[in-house]
Amino acid sequence: MTQAHILLAHGSRNAEWRRPFEVLAARFGERHPERRVLLCYLEIWAPDLPQTIARTYAEGVRQFRISPLFWSSGRHLQEDLPLLMNELEQRFPEIRISVDEPLGEREPVLAAVLDVLA
């Protein structure tokens, strides 16, 4: 596969916090076997984004799609992620990274939440 689809979660000190993200990544990978789906964390847990990209880049992947598993675009996505991406682009020649909008800012997610809250 020439592209990796990275699901980027925040990270938490609570180990149970990870479970829904791991389930989501596993199910997403099962639903899309044609994709290389990877789960990583912005902070606290491993693997983090630089580790994930370094490992996958070493395997020959040059295109990365990052889907932030965040409710909205706060400081982490507005400041921390662009800094990390800049560092990664400097460190790895030929890398191409695209970033999706946060899940909570997508209309289908908002509609699903409204249905669940009803």
CYANA upper distance limits for C-alpha pairs under 8 A (distance plus 0.5 A):
  1 MET  CA     34 GLU  CA      8.45
  1 MET  CA     35 ARG  CA      7.68
  1 MET  CA     36 ARG  CA      7.23
  1 MET  CA     61 VAL  CA      7.77
  2 THR  CA     60 GLY  CA      7.97
  2 THR  CA     61 VAL  CA      5.68
  2 THR  CA     62 ARG  CA      7.16
  2 THR  CA     63 GLN  CA      7.01
  3 GLN  CA     35 ARG  CA      7.96
  3 GLN  CA     36 ARG  CA      7.36
  3 GLN  CA     61 VAL  CA      6.38
  3 GLN  CA     62 ARG  CA      7.12
  3 GLN  CA     63 GLN  CA      5.14
  3 GLN  CA     64 PHE  CA      6.06
  3 GLN  CA     65 ARG  CA      7.90
  4 ALA  CA     35 ARG  CA      7.33
  4 ALA  CA     36 ARG  CA      5.36
  4 ALA  CA     37 VAL  CA      6.64
  4 ALA  CA     38 LEU  CA      7.66
  4 ALA  CA     56 THR  CA      8.24
  4 ALA  CA     61 VAL  CA      7.43
  4 ALA  CA     63 GLN  CA      6.93
  4 ALA  CA     64 PHE  CA      5.43
  4 ALA  CA     65 ARG  CA      6.76
  5 HIS  CA     35 ARG  CA      7.30
  5 HIS  CA     36 ARG  CA      6.36
  5 HIS  CA     37 VAL  CA      5.39
  5 HIS  CA     38 LEU  CA      6.74
  5 HIS  CA     64 PHE  CA      6.46
  5 HIS  CA     65 ARG  CA      5.29
  5 HIS  CA     66 ILE  CA      6.52
  5 HIS  CA     67 SER  CA      7.89
  6 ILE  CA     37 VAL  CA      6.41
  6 ILE  CA     38 LEU  CA      5.30
  6 ILE  CA     39 LEU  CA      6.28
  6 ILE  CA     40 CYS  CA      7.57
  6 ILE  CA     64 PHE  CA      7.51
  6 ILE  CA     65 ARG  CA      6.45
  6 ILE  CA     66 ILE  CA      5.21
  6 ILE  CA     67 SER  CA      6.59
  7 LEU  CA     25 ALA  CA      7.61
  7 LEU  CA     37 VAL  CA      7.80
  7 LEU  CA     38 LEU  CA      6.54
  7 LEU  CA     39 LEU  CA      5.28
  7 LEU  CA     40 CYS  CA      6.86
  7 LEU  CA     66 ILE  CA      6.49
  7 LEU  CA     67 SER  CA      5.47
  7 LEU  CA     68 PRO  CA      6.52
  7 LEU  CA     69 LEU  CA      6.99
  8 LEU  CA     39 LEU  CA      6.59
  8 LEU  CA     40 CYS  CA      5.73
  8 LEU  CA     41 TYR  CA      5.98
  8 LEU  CA     42 LEU  CA      7.19
  8 LEU  CA     49 LEU  CA      8.01
  8 LEU  CA     66 ILE  CA      7.10
  8 LEU  CA     67 SER  CA      6.49
  8 LEU  CA     68 PRO  CA      5.19
  8 LEU  CA     69 LEU  CA      6.14
  9 ALA  CA     21 PHE  CA      7.83
  9 ALA  CA     39 LEU  CA      7.98
  9 ALA  CA     40 CYS  CA      6.79
  9 ALA  CA     41 TYR  CA      5.29
  9 ALA  CA     42 LEU  CA      6.72
  9 ALA  CA     68 PRO  CA      6.77
  9 ALA  CA     69 LEU  CA      5.58
  9 ALA  CA     70 PHE  CA      7.27
 10 HIS  CA     41 TYR  CA      5.86
 10 HIS  CA     42 LEU  CA      5.44
 10 HIS  CA     43 GLU  CA      6.65
 10 HIS  CA     69 LEU  CA      8.04
 10 HIS  CA     70 PHE  CA      7.80
 11 GLY  CA     17 TRP  CA      8.49
 11 GLY  CA     18 ARG  CA      8.07
 11 GLY  CA     41 TYR  CA      5.99
 11 GLY  CA     42 LEU  CA      6.71
 11 GLY  CA     43 GLU  CA      5.74
 11 GLY  CA     44 ILE  CA      5.92
 11 GLY  CA     45 TRP  CA      6.21
 12 SER  CA     17 TRP  CA      7.01
 12 SER  CA     18 ARG  CA      8.17
 12 SER  CA     43 GLU  CA      8.25
 12 SER  CA     44 ILE  CA      6.75
 12 SER  CA     45 TRP  CA      7.71
 13 ARG  CA     44 ILE  CA      7.33
 14 ASN  CA     18 ARG  CA      8.24
 15 ALA  CA     19 ARG  CA      8.26
 17 TRP  CA     21 PHE  CA      8.44
 18 ARG  CA     22 GLU  CA      6.71
 19 ARG  CA     23 VAL  CA      6.68
 20 PRO  CA     24 LEU  CA      6.55
 21 PHE  CA     25 ALA  CA      6.57
 21 PHE  CA     39 LEU  CA      8.36
 22 GLU  CA     26 ALA  CA      6.62
 22 GLU  CA     39 LEU  CA      7.83
 23 VAL  CA     27 ARG  CA      6.58
 24 LEU  CA     28 PHE  CA      6.44
 25 ALA  CA     29 GLY  CA      6.54
 25 ALA  CA     37 VAL  CA      7.54
 25 ALA  CA     38 LEU  CA      7.64
 25 ALA  CA     39 LEU  CA      6.78
 26 ALA  CA     30 GLU  CA      6.72
 27 ARG  CA     31 ARG  CA      6.59
 28 PHE  CA     32 HIS  CA      6.59
 28 PHE  CA     37 VAL  CA      8.05
 29 GLY  CA     33 PRO  CA      6.21
 29 GLY  CA     35 ARG  CA      7.50
 29 GLY  CA     36 ARG  CA      7.90
 29 GLY  CA     37 VAL  CA      6.07
 38 LEU  CA     52 THR  CA      8.28
 39 LEU  CA     47 PRO  CA      8.48
 40 CYS  CA     45 TRP  CA      8.40
 40 CYS  CA     46 ALA  CA      7.24
 40 CYS  CA     47 PRO  CA      5.78
 40 CYS  CA     48 ASP  CA      5.65
 40 CYS  CA     49 LEU  CA      6.32
 40 CYS  CA     52 THR  CA      7.27
 41 TYR  CA     45 TRP  CA      6.40
 41 TYR  CA     46 ALA  CA      6.94
 41 TYR  CA     47 PRO  CA      6.82
 41 TYR  CA     48 ASP  CA      5.19
 41 TYR  CA     49 LEU  CA      6.72
 42 LEU  CA     48 ASP  CA      6.21
 42 LEU  CA     49 LEU  CA      6.76
 43 GLU  CA     48 ASP  CA      7.05
 47 PRO  CA     51 GLN  CA      6.34
 47 PRO  CA     52 THR  CA      6.59
 48 ASP  CA     52 THR  CA      6.65
 49 LEU  CA     53 ILE  CA      6.62
 50 PRO  CA     54 ALA  CA      6.41
 50 PRO  CA     84 LEU  CA      8.13
 50 PRO  CA     88 LEU  CA      7.48
 51 GLN  CA     55 ARG  CA      6.60
 52 THR  CA     56 THR  CA      6.66
 53 ILE  CA     57 TYR  CA      6.20
 54 ALA  CA     58 ALA  CA      6.62
 55 ARG  CA     59 GLU  CA      7.11
 56 THR  CA     60 GLY  CA      7.22
 56 THR  CA     61 VAL  CA      6.27
 57 TYR  CA     61 VAL  CA      5.28
 57 TYR  CA     62 ARG  CA      6.52
 57 TYR  CA     92 PHE  CA      8.34
 62 ARG  CA     94 GLU  CA      6.86
 62 ARG  CA     95 ILE  CA      5.28
 62 ARG  CA     96 ARG  CA      6.62
 63 GLN  CA     95 ILE  CA      6.55
 63 GLN  CA     96 ARG  CA      5.31
 63 GLN  CA     97 ILE  CA      6.49
 64 PHE  CA     95 ILE  CA      8.23
 64 PHE  CA     96 ARG  CA      6.63
 64 PHE  CA     97 ILE  CA      5.24
 64 PHE  CA     98 SER  CA      6.87
 65 ARG  CA     97 ILE  CA      6.31
 65 ARG  CA     98 SER  CA      5.40
 65 ARG  CA     99 VAL  CA      6.37
 65 ARG  CA    100 ASP  CA      7.96
 66 ILE  CA     97 ILE  CA      7.78
 66 ILE  CA     98 SER  CA      6.66
 66 ILE  CA     99 VAL  CA      5.23
 66 ILE  CA    100 ASP  CA      6.68
 67 SER  CA     99 VAL  CA      6.59
 67 SER  CA    100 ASP  CA      5.56
 67 SER  CA    101 GLU  CA      7.64
 67 SER  CA    102 PRO  CA      7.54
 67 SER  CA    103 LEU  CA      8.40
 68 PRO  CA     99 VAL  CA      8.09
 68 PRO  CA    100 ASP  CA      7.25
 68 PRO  CA    101 GLU  CA      7.48
 68 PRO  CA    102 PRO  CA      5.72
 68 PRO  CA    103 LEU  CA      7.32
 69 LEU  CA    102 PRO  CA      6.70
 69 LEU  CA    103 LEU  CA      6.34
 70 PHE  CA    102 PRO  CA      5.69
 70 PHE  CA    103 LEU  CA      6.34
 70 PHE  CA    104 GLY  CA      7.06
 71 TRP  CA    102 PRO  CA      6.45
 71 TRP  CA    103 LEU  CA      6.17
 71 TRP  CA    104 GLY  CA      4.50
 71 TRP  CA    105 GLU  CA      7.35
 72 SER  CA    102 PRO  CA      5.99
 72 SER  CA    103 LEU  CA      7.68
 72 SER  CA    104 GLY  CA      5.97
 72 SER  CA    105 GLU  CA      6.54
 73 SER  CA     77 LEU  CA      5.88
 73 SER  CA     78 GLN  CA      6.86
 73 SER  CA    101 GLU  CA      8.20
 73 SER  CA    102 PRO  CA      6.73
 74 GLY  CA     78 GLN  CA      6.46
 75 ARG  CA     79 GLU  CA      5.93
 75 ARG  CA     80 ASP  CA      7.32
 76 HIS  CA     80 ASP  CA      5.22
 76 HIS  CA     81 LEU  CA      6.55
 77 LEU  CA     81 LEU  CA      5.61
 77 LEU  CA     82 PRO  CA      7.67
 78 GLN  CA     82 PRO  CA      7.24
 79 GLU  CA     83 LEU  CA      6.92
 80 ASP  CA     84 LEU  CA      6.78
 81 LEU  CA     85 MET  CA      6.56
 82 PRO  CA     86 ASN  CA      6.60
 83 LEU  CA     87 GLU  CA      6.83
 84 LEU  CA     88 LEU  CA      6.66
 85 MET  CA     89 GLU  CA      6.55
 85 MET  CA     97 ILE  CA      8.22
 86 ASN  CA     90 GLN  CA      6.75
 87 GLU  CA     91 ARG  CA      6.61
 88 LEU  CA     92 PHE  CA      6.41
 89 GLU  CA     93 PRO  CA      7.07
 89 GLU  CA     94 GLU  CA      8.47
 89 GLU  CA     95 ILE  CA      6.65
 89 GLU  CA     96 ARG  CA      8.22
101 GLU  CA    105 GLU  CA      7.22
101 GLU  CA    106 ARG  CA      7.86
102 PRO  CA    106 ARG  CA      7.62
103 LEU  CA    109 VAL  CA      7.04
104 GLY  CA    109 VAL  CA      6.62
104 GLY  CA    110 LEU  CA      6.94
105 GLU  CA    109 VAL  CA      8.02
105 GLU  CA    110 LEU  CA      7.78
106 ARG  CA    110 LEU  CA      6.93
107 GLU  CA    111 ALA  CA      6.60
108 PRO  CA    112 ALA  CA      6.63
109 VAL  CA    113 VAL  CA      6.68
110 LEU  CA    114 LEU  CA      6.72
111 ALA  CA    115 ASP  CA      6.81
112 ALA  CA    116 VAL  CA      6.76
113 VAL  CA    117 LEU  CA      6.57
114 LEU  CA    118 ALA  CA      6.66
